[in-house]
């Protein structure tokens, strides 16, 4: 399975901070937001990753992550000049990854939790169909939401409903089999002029191949694409690091655990970053 991270939006919800910088390059506590979805993919054992970016930030991503070699992974970049929805990013990935299953992540989503880690590892092993993850929220109007029948079976996913049928939001991570590349070609612009990933998910649902994993509140999921969301996620990461003395989203650590990099590469990463608290953590790993 390969990974695709979508970072191509204009980030207008975070203006003026993102007028000249992608939100996924802003700090979520002690590291760029983009580190968190990349670390999720590494933790799940995925080495081949595509990042969909806008043309203004292409060079910045190259400077921050490069081709992924220092993390033992392969990163390719796709430039989206139009930014007309997340499903378009899936079509970009199809140009390179068609024929391979993929894990598709919205780059401004933050996930953390034991259940989530375990369920994601299962999802990336899927033989066919799709996996999506649901999480209960207080403001379901802002998300894609699951609708259930009287027996509790999901019957539809609705994007940003005015009258939400439930409070179970569909989070920004999806695992798909090879059919996703054909499904995305059938997506047409929504009323707001975007190609919605919810339409792809509904195609899987209509074919009886959508698995919905309900995450409980012991996990933590947040849309970090707003000022408040980025602050709350940073506050959460800070608290967890102080409490557990463990990093969250440390690419070098996850890569080392997976055997993607050697101890010598870990040492090099420490030497480059030793003046920061992040570098000090790498020293402790060594």
C-alpha positions, 0 to 999 in steps of 0.5 A, spaced: 500 500 500 502 507 498 500 513 502 497 520 499 497 526 503 493 532 501 496 539 502 494 543 496 489 547 499 489 555 500 489 555 507 484 561 507 481 558 514 488 560 517 489 567 514 494 571 515 498 566 517 498 562 511 498 567 506 505 565 504 505 558 507 502 552 507 498 550 513 501 543 513 508 547 514 506 551 520 508 548 527 503 543 531 507 544 538 514 542 536 514 540 529 511 541 522 503 539 522 505 535 516 510 530 520 504 527 523 500 524 517 507 522 515 509 519 521 502 515 521 504 512 514 511 510 516 508 507 523 503 503 518 509 500 514 508 505 508 514 507 505 512 510 498 508 517 499 505 522 495 504 529 497 499 533 493 501 541 494 500 547 491 505 551 486 506 556 491 509 551 496 512 546 492 519 548 494 518 549 501 516 542 502 522 540 498 526 543 503 522 540 509 522 533 507 526 532 501 525 526 497 524 522 504 531 519 504 533 521 510 527 517 513 528 511 509 521 513 505 520 515 498 516 521 497 514 524 490 510 531 489 504 532 485 502 540 484 495 541 484 494 548 480 486 548 481 485 546 488 478 544 486 477 538 492 480 532 495 477 527 490 482 531 485 488 530 489 486 522 488 486 523 481 493 526 481 495 520 485 492 515 480 497 518 475 503 514 478 500 509 483 494 506 479 493 499 480 496 499 487 491 500 494 492 506 498 491 510 504 489 517 503 490 522 508 487 530 509 494 533 511 490 538 516 487 532 520 491 530 527 490 523 530 492 519 536 490 513 540 491 506 541 485 504 538 486 508 532 493 505 531 491 498 531 485 499 526 489 503 521 494 497 521 488 492 519 486 497 514 492 498 510 492 490 510 485 490 506 484 485 500 478 489 497 473 495 498 475 501 503 475 503 510 473 510 513 474 512 520 468 515 524 469 520 530 463 523 534 463 531 534 459 536 537 459 540 530 457 535 525 455 540 520 462 542 518 464 535 516 462 529 512 457 525 516 454 518 517 447 516 516 444 510 519 438 506 518 434 503 524 438 497 525 444 502 525 447 500 519 450 506 515 446 507 509 449 514 506 455 519 507 453 526 507 458 532 506 457 538 511 449 537 512 445 543 514 441 537 518 446 532 520 443 525 521 448 523 526 454 526 530 459 521 527 463 525 522 468 521 517 475 523 519 480 525 514 483 518 513 481 513 508 484 506 505 482 504 498 483 498 494 485 499 486 477 501 484 478 508 487 482 510 481 476 508 477 471 511 482 474 518 482 473 519 474 466 519 476 465 524 481 462 531 478 463 537 482 458 539 488 454 545 489 460 548 492 464 547 486 469 541 489 470 534 487 468 531 494 471 525 497 465 523 500 462 521 493 468 516 492 466 513 499 459 513 497 460 509 491 464 504 495 458 504 500 453 503 494 457 497 492 457 494 499 464 495 500 465 500 505 467 499 512 466 504 517 470 504 523 467 507 529 473 511 533 471 511 541 473 518 545 479 514 548 482 516 541 483 524 539 482 526 532 482 534 530 481 538 524 487 542 525 486 547 519 483 552 523 487 557 528 483 554 534 484 547 531 492 548 531 492 551 538 488 545 541 492 540 537 498 543 539 496 543 547 494 536 546 501 534 544 505 538 549 501 535 554 502 528 552 509 529 551 510 532 558 506 526 561 509 520 557 516 523 555 514 520 548 514 524 542 508 524 537 509 524 530 517 523 530 519 521 523 526 518 525 523 514 531 518 511 527 522 510 521 527 507 526 522 502 529 520 500 522 527 498 520 527 504 515 533 507 517 539 505 521 542 507 528 547 511 524 542 515 520 538 516 527 545 519 530 546 524 524 539 526 525 540 528 532 547 531 530 543 536 525 537 538 530 541 537 537 540 544 539 532 543 539 528 539 544 526 535 538 534 533 537 534 532 545 529 526 544 533 523 538 539 523 543 535 519 548 533 514 543 540 513 541 
